[in-house]
């Protein structure tokens, strides 16, 4: 089985996750695609996988360059905020023989809606959705094989916010929208997803919800 891991949002959690997934798939046929329309800022040095020389560059491009330099040419890029069918078209065109693993590390529910839409359109897919506040978060895992599902989408458990897509926000609004997060929380969220990815690579999908709190992690 060949997997393509599509990481949407490479900020606090997503950049740490993208940094470490290549170690799990070294010398294997699996691939990674990073998706983000944001640019690296100086403030990102605190809790994201970027350095000063990345400032003002697109986050997905900057991070993919590092991955490909260290681990070989296994990481692709969509260097913008995706709209409804862009991920689906990319998967069908570039990765038709791979099983998609969608990993959402985004901070807005409008993009989550796009990811859930993409999941609905695919016959086979694993969708891992991460969300966190300053000190806690959760990860939803749902899988589909030939139309048969296991697990629940986030929107099936509670109503998503009626926010707007990042492309509709002004630069000032995007800067003001950044929620305060704790570096350790992002590390714990990334490690929780890494654990799910490792499980998938070993042939087991742990559908359900993993709650991550300070000094605590519970999956059910």
C-alpha positions in Angstrom: 0.0 0.0 0.0 1.3 3.4 -1.0 0.1 6.4 1.0 0.2 10.1 0.2 0.1 12.3 3.3 -1.6 15.7 2.5 -0.8 18.1 5.4 -3.1 21.1 5.1 -1.8 23.9 7.3 1.9 23.9 8.2 1.9 26.3 11.1 2.2 25.5 14.8 1.2 21.8 14.6 1.5 21.1 10.9 5.1 22.2 10.5 6.3 20.1 13.4 4.3 17.1 12.0 5.8 17.6 8.5 9.3 17.8 9.9 9.0 14.3 11.4 6.8 12.2 9.1 9.7 11.8 6.5 11.5 9.8 9.2 8.7 7.3 9.3 8.6 6.8 5.5 12.3 6.8 4.8 13.3 4.4 1.9 9.6 3.8 1.2 7.3 4.8 -1.7 5.0 7.0 0.3 4.8 10.7 -0.4 3.9 14.0 1.3 2.1 17.1 0.0 2.2 20.3 2.1 -0.6 22.8 1.6 -0.5 26.4 2.9 -0.9 29.9 1.5 0.7 31.7 4.5 4.2 33.2 4.6 6.8 32.8 7.3 7.0 35.6 9.8 9.6 36.4 12.5 7.1 35.4 15.2 6.9 31.9 13.7 10.4 31.1 15.0 9.0 30.5 18.5 6.9 27.4 17.8 7.1 26.4 14.2 9.8 24.6 12.1 11.2 27.7 10.4 14.4 29.7 10.6 15.3 33.3 9.9 16.3 32.6 6.3 12.7 31.4 5.6 11.1 34.8 6.6 8.8 36.1 3.8 8.8 32.8 2.0 5.7 30.6 1.5 5.6 28.2 4.4 4.9 25.1 2.3 7.7 25.8 -0.1 10.2 26.6 2.7 9.4 23.4 4.5 9.3 21.2 1.5 12.7 22.4 0.4 14.2 21.2 3.8 12.4 17.8 3.6 13.5 17.2 0.0 17.1 18.2 0.9 17.3 15.9 3.8 15.2 12.9 2.7 15.1 13.0 -1.1 12.5 14.3 -3.4 9.4 13.0 -1.8 7.5 16.2 -0.8 5.1 18.2 -3.1 3.6 21.6 -2.5 0.4 23.5 -3.0 1.5 27.0 -2.0 -1.9 28.6 -1.5 -5.1 28.4 0.5 -7.1 25.7 -1.2 -10.6 26.0 -2.4 -13.3 23.4 -2.8 -11.9 20.8 -5.3 -8.2 21.6 -5.6 -6.9 18.8 -3.3 -9.3 16.3 -5.0 -8.0 17.2 -8.5 -4.4 17.1 -7.4 -4.8 13.6 -5.9 -6.6 12.2 -9.0 -4.0 13.7 -11.3 -0.7 13.2 -9.5 -1.4 10.4 -7.0 -4.0 8.1 -8.6 -2.4 4.9 -7.2 -1.9 6.2 -3.7 -4.2 6.0 -0.7 -4.8 9.6 0.5 -4.3 10.5 4.2 -5.7 14.0 4.6 -4.3 15.7 7.7 -5.9 19.0 8.7 -3.9 21.3 11.0 -5.9 24.4 10.3 -7.3 27.1 12.4 -10.6 27.8 10.6 -13.7 25.7 10.0 -14.2 26.9 6.4 -11.1 24.9 5.4 -12.3 22.0 7.5 -15.5 22.0 5.4 -13.3 21.8 2.3 -11.4 18.8 3.8 -14.6 17.1 4.8 -16.0 17.6 1.3 -12.8 16.1 -0.2 -13.2 13.1 2.1 -16.8 12.6 0.9 -15.7 12.6 -2.7 -13.0 9.9 -2.3 -13.8 6.2 -2.3 -10.8 5.4 -0.1 -9.3 7.9 2.4 -8.2 8.5 5.9 -8.9 11.9 7.4 -7.1 13.1 10.5 -8.3 16.5 11.8 -6.4 18.3 14.5 -7.6 21.3 16.5 -6.2 22.9 19.7 -6.3 25.9 21.9 -3.5 27.1 24.2 -3.3 24.1 26.4 -5.5 21.4 25.0 -6.8 19.9 21.8 -8.2 16.9 20.0 -7.7 14.8 16.9 -10.6 13.2 15.0 -9.8 10.2 12.8 -12.2 8.8 10.2 -11.5 6.2 7.5 -13.3 5.1 4.4 -12.8 2.0 2.3 -15.0 1.4 -0.8 -17.7 3.7 0.7 -17.7 1.9 4.1 -16.8 4.3 7.0 -15.4 4.0 10.4 -15.3 7.0 12.8 -17.0 10.4 12.7 -16.2 13.7 11.1 -15.9 16.7 13.4 -19.0 18.3 11.9 -21.0 15.2 12.8 -20.2 15.6 16.5 -20.8 19.4 16.8 -21.6 22.3 14.5 -18.6 24.0 12.9 -18.2 27.7 13.2 -19.5 29.9 10.4 -16.2 31.6 9.8 -14.7 32.7 6.5 -12.0 31.2 4.2 -8.5 32.6 4.6 -8.6 34.0 1.1 -11.5 36.3 2.1 -9.6 37.9 5.1 -7.5 41.0 4.8 -3.9 40.9 5.9 -4.8 42.8 9.0 -7.6 40.4 9.9 -5.3 37.4 9.4 -2.7 38.8 11.7 -5.3 39.7 14.3 -6.9 36.2 14.1 -3.8 34.3 15.4 -4.8 32.6 18.6 -2.4 32.2 21.5 -0.9 28.7 21.6 1.6 27.0 23.8 4.6 25.5 22.1 4.3 22.3 24.2 0.7 21.9 23.1 1.7 22.1 19.4 4.4 19.5 20.0 1.9 17.2 21.8 -0.6 17.6 19.0 2.0 16.8 16.3 3.2 13.8 18.3 -0.4 12.5 18.6 -0.8 12.7 14.8 2.6 11.1 14.3 1.3 8.2 16.5 -1.7 7.8 14.3 0.4 8.0 11.1 2.7 5.3 12.5 -0.3 3.1 13.3 -1.5 3.5 9.7 1.9 2.6 8.3 1.7 -0.6 10.4 -1.7 -1.6 9.0 -4.0 -0.3 11.8 -6.2 2.7 11.7 -7.3 4.0 15.1 -10.5 5.7 14.2 -12.2 7.8 16.9 -11.1 10.8 18.9 -7.9 11.5 20.8 -8.2 14.2 23.5 -5.0 15.9 24.4 -4.7 17.9 27.6 -1.9 19.0 29.8 -0.2 15.9 31.1 -2.9 13.7 29.7 -3.9 12.0 26.4 -7.0 9.7 25.9 -8.2 8.0 22.8 -11.8 6.6 22.5 
